[in-house]
Amino acid sequence: MSSSRSALAIGKLLLKNPVIAAAGEHLQTASGVRAALMHDAAVVVAKSMNETSAARMQLARADYRMLDAGWHGRQPDFQPALEAGLLNRSGLIDRDWRDWLAEVGELDREASQLDAYVAASIVLADPLAGQEIARQAQQEGIRIFEFNIGAPYGDEAAVVTTERSAKRVFDLVQGMRQVLDRTQLWVKLTSQSENPALLAKAARDAGADAVILIGRPLGLLPDLETQTPVLNTNCAWGGRWALPLTCYWLARARRLLGPDYPLIATNGARDGGDVARMVLAGARAVEMCSAVMLGGFGVLKEAVASVESYLASKDATLMQIVGKAADSVQPFQDQPVSHRWRDFIPPEAR
């Protein structure tokens, strides 16, 4: 394993740093995957797939809007945009899954020469077909399989599922675990649940090597000019605004599952500082997607360097700070009396 301060382990897998390039449209080609690898990502999750032709067709109907803090659309310039959000409806890779898995297997072998990994990813449609895909991924020698059962579009598109039931999560993960006896199984969970930490426990209990939380929520944004929904539909909404929410559920999951179980964060990280914040909340590694789609692959390299710099400034390794903030959370009733509310109301109300 790398001797850098930010190296970590997820089970028997050794990661050189905590930055993961999450599955997205920019990772549906070998050139995109290689770009992420060359910008120091420890893991690149190739664009997700499933067995349905409808999911492949959905990619052609996908749409995106980069929005600033005033809800104004901006053209992506692929320069880091910390406060920009991405409103979108997405689709899965428009390729036969067998061909794509073969290519991902080749890319994972290339990645091993860089002390990195390329993972396959499936967004679930049919459980039995999903197991067939997983079995083929293992035969291709792919070392990490991301099982995404938390895609935000389950209520909008019949070709994917958003699993909110702990029992359902357990059953699906257990079935996938029985197929994958050599490949690591990472399970990606939804934010659209009363308690994502309970879903994480179900996935852990069923044999997941790590859980990824929390996926983006669905939203609706009306356009003031046209008085219709932006992009005409309900859409997934991601941005830096989500970081405190993700950190909250990381801390809750850590408290429930214990400090030794690997958590991976997604949703809200825009730079290396955000990666470090998620690590402090309990994550060992952090997926970045929309930050790269909007800011370019250089976001990954910057994040890795920033985390290394932060750890050096604290004279610490990454594993020494995992969950440090989560473990310091105090009850409301233990806080000192300060009457600070007076500073946060208009003068006329005092």
N, C-alpha and C positions, 0 to 999 in steps of 0.2 A: 504494500500500500504506500501511497505517497507519504513523504515525511512532512508535508505541510501541516500547519496548525489546523486547517479546516477539514482534514481527512476524517472519515467516519465509517462506521460499519452498519449495515442493515442485514441482520442475520450473518450469514457467511460471506455476503458480498461486501467488498471494500470499495468505498467511493472516495475519489481524490478530493472532492469538495462537495458542498451541499447544494449546488446549483443544478437544477434539472430543467431542460428545455421541454416544456409540456406539449402534448399533441395539439397540432393546429394546422391550418392551411399551409403555412410556411414549411411544414415538415412532411409534405406529401410527395416530395421528390428526393432522389439521392443527393442532389446538389444542396438542397436545403438542410438535410440531415448532416451532410459533411460540413456545411458552414457552421452549424451549431457546435459540432465537435471541435472544429478549428478555433472556435471562440470559447473553448475551455469548459463547456458543459460536461459534467460528470456522467450524466445520463441524458440521452435524447429519446423521447417517446415519440415514435413515428406516428403519423396521422392515423387516427382510429378507423376501424373497419367494422362491418358485419356482413352477414351472408345475403342480405336482401338487395334486390335491384332498386327498390324504392329509396333506400338510404343513399345509394350511389347517385341516383337522379336528384336527390335533394341538394347535393352540392352545387348543381347548376342554378338552383333557385335561392341559394344562400345570399345574404346581403349584410352589409356592415355600415356602421356610422361611427366615426370618431367624434366625440363630443367634449367640449370644454366645460368649465364650471358654470357657464351661463346657458348651457344646453345648445350652444351653437355648433353646427357641424364644421369640421375642419378636414382638409385633405391631408392624408398621412404624408409626412416628409421623411419618415424613418429616422428622425432625430428623437432622442429620449424626451418623453412628455410625461412628467410625473403626475400631473393632475388630470390628464385626459382619461376618459373612459371609453369603453368599446361596447356599443349596443349592436347585437347581431343575432341572426339566426343562421345556424351552420348546417353542414351536412357531413357525410362520411366520405372516405376516399372513393373516387370514381374509377376503381380498378377491381379486377377479380381478386378476391382475398388470397387465393393460393399464390398467384404471381407476386403479390405485394409481400406476403410472408417470406417467400424465397429471397426477395430483394432485401428485406429487413434482416434476414439471417446473414446475408453477405455483409451488410453494413455493420452488424454487430461484431462480426469477425474483424472488420477493419478497425472498429472502435477499440477492440482489445489491444491493438498496438499503441493506442493513445491512453491506455489505462482508463478507458471509459466504456460505456455500454450504450447500445441502441435497443430499446424495448419495443415490443409489439403492444398494440392497444386495441381492445374491442369494446364497442358500446353495445350492450346486450339488446338483442331482439328475441331470439328463441334460445332457451337454455341448452337444448341438445345440440343445436348448430354451433353455439358458442363453445361447447366442449370439443366439438370436432375441430374448430379453429385453433383452440388451445393445444390440442394434441399435435396438430401439424406444426404449430410454433415451436413446440418442444423438439419435434423431429428435425426442425431446421437448425437447432442448436441455439435458439434465442434464449438468453439468460434471464430476462425479466419479462413477465407478461402482466400488463395492466388490464384489470377487469373493471371496466367503468360501468357501474350500475347506478350512477348518480347523475347522468346527463340531464340537463335542465329541461329538455324538450319532451319528456315523456307524456305530458298532458296535451301536447300540440301535434306530435307526430307519432303515428302508430308503429313506426319502424324502430323505435328505441324505447327504453323503459327508465323510469325514475323510481327506484325502490325506496320506500319509506317505512316498511315493516321490518322489524328486527328478525322475526322468524323467516321472512322471505329472504333477507340478506344471508342469514345463516345457511338456509337450504341451498341457495345459489352458490355461495362460496364453497360449501362442503362438496358440492358436485364438481366444481372446478378444481378443487384441491385433489380430488381423487384422480383426476386426469394428469395434473402437473406434479410429478414426483421428483423432477430434477430442476425445473425452472421456478424461479421465485415468482410468487403470486402477490401482486399489489392490488388492492381493492380501492377504487375511487368512489366516494360517497357524496350524497346530495346535501345541500344546505337547506333544502325544502322539507324539513323534518322538525318535529317538536323537539327532538333530542338526538342530534347526530352522534353524540358520544355513545349512546346505546347501540346505534348501528355499527359503530366502530368495534364495540365489544362483541357484537354478534359475528362480525367478520373475523375478528381475532380468534374467537372460540371455534370458528369453523375451519381455521387453519391458514388464514392470510398471513403472509410474512410481514406485511406492513399495510397500513391504511392511509389513504390520501383524503384529506378533508380541509375545507369544505368547497364543494362545487358551486358554481355561480347560480344565483336565483333568476327566475323569470321576472320580467317587468313589462310595464306598458308606459310609453312616453307619447302623449299627444303633441302634435305640431300645431302651434298657435296660428300659423298662416293658413294651412289647409284644413285644420280642425279634424284631421284624421291621424291614426297612429303613425309615428315615424316607422318607416320600413313596412307599413301596412299590417303588421302583425304584433303579437306578443313576442318579446325578444329576451335573450339572456343579457345580463348587464354585469360587466366586470370593470373594476378599477381600484385605485388605491383606497377609496372610501371603505372597501371591504376588509382592510387589514385588521382593524380591531375586532371585527366579528370572527374572522378566522382564528385570531389569537385566543379569543374567548373559548371557542370550541376545542382548540388544541389543548388548552389548560384543563378544560373539563374532561377531555378524553384521557389526558395524562393522569389526572386524579383517579379516574375510574379504572384504567388499565395498568397503572403503575409506571415507574420511570424506565423500565427495561424494554418495554414494547416500542418498536419503531413507529413513529408518526411522521408523515410527510405532509407538508402544507401546500395548499393551492388557494388562489384567489386573493389578490391584493398586493403582492410584492412588485414593486416598481424598480428597486435598486438594491444594492448590497446592504444598505442600512435596514431596509424592510426584510431582507432575508435574515439578518441577525435578529431582528425583533421577533420573527416567527420562531427562530431557534430558541430564543429566550422563553417563548411561550410553550415550548415543548416539542417542536419539530426537529428532526435530525437533518432533513433536506427539504428543499422548497422548489415547487414547480413554478415556472414563469412562462406565460403564453402571450397574453395580449400586450404585455410590456415589450415583447420582442416583435410582435406583429406591427406595433405602432412605432417602435423605436429602433428596430434593426437588430441584427445579431450581436452587435457590439455591446448591447445591454448585458448579455451573458458574461462576457469577459470583464466588464466593469464590475459586475456584481461579485464575481469571484475575487477580484483584486481588492475590492472594498471590504469584503468579509475578512480576508487575510490581514488587511491593515487594521481593522477593528480588533481582531484577536491579538495582534501584536501589541496594540496600545493597552490591552488589558492583561498582557502576559499570560494568555490562556489558550487552551485548545478548544475547538468547537465542542467536543464531547464534554468538556468541563462546564460549559455554559448552557447546555441543553436543558430547558425547563426551569432555569434559574428564576425567571420572573414568575412563572406559573406557581412555583413552590413558595413564593413570597406573598401570594395573594392573602389579604387579611379580611376578616368579616367587617361589615359596615359598623357594627356596634363597638368595635375596638378602636375606631378612629377618634382622634381628639376633638373636643368641642371647640369650634373656631368661628361659627356664624359667618362663614365665607359667603353665604348666599347674598349678603348685602352688596358684595362687589359685582354681582352678576345680574342686577336688576337696574332699570333706568333710574336716574336720580329722582324723577317725579314720584316714583313708587316707594321711596324710602320714608 
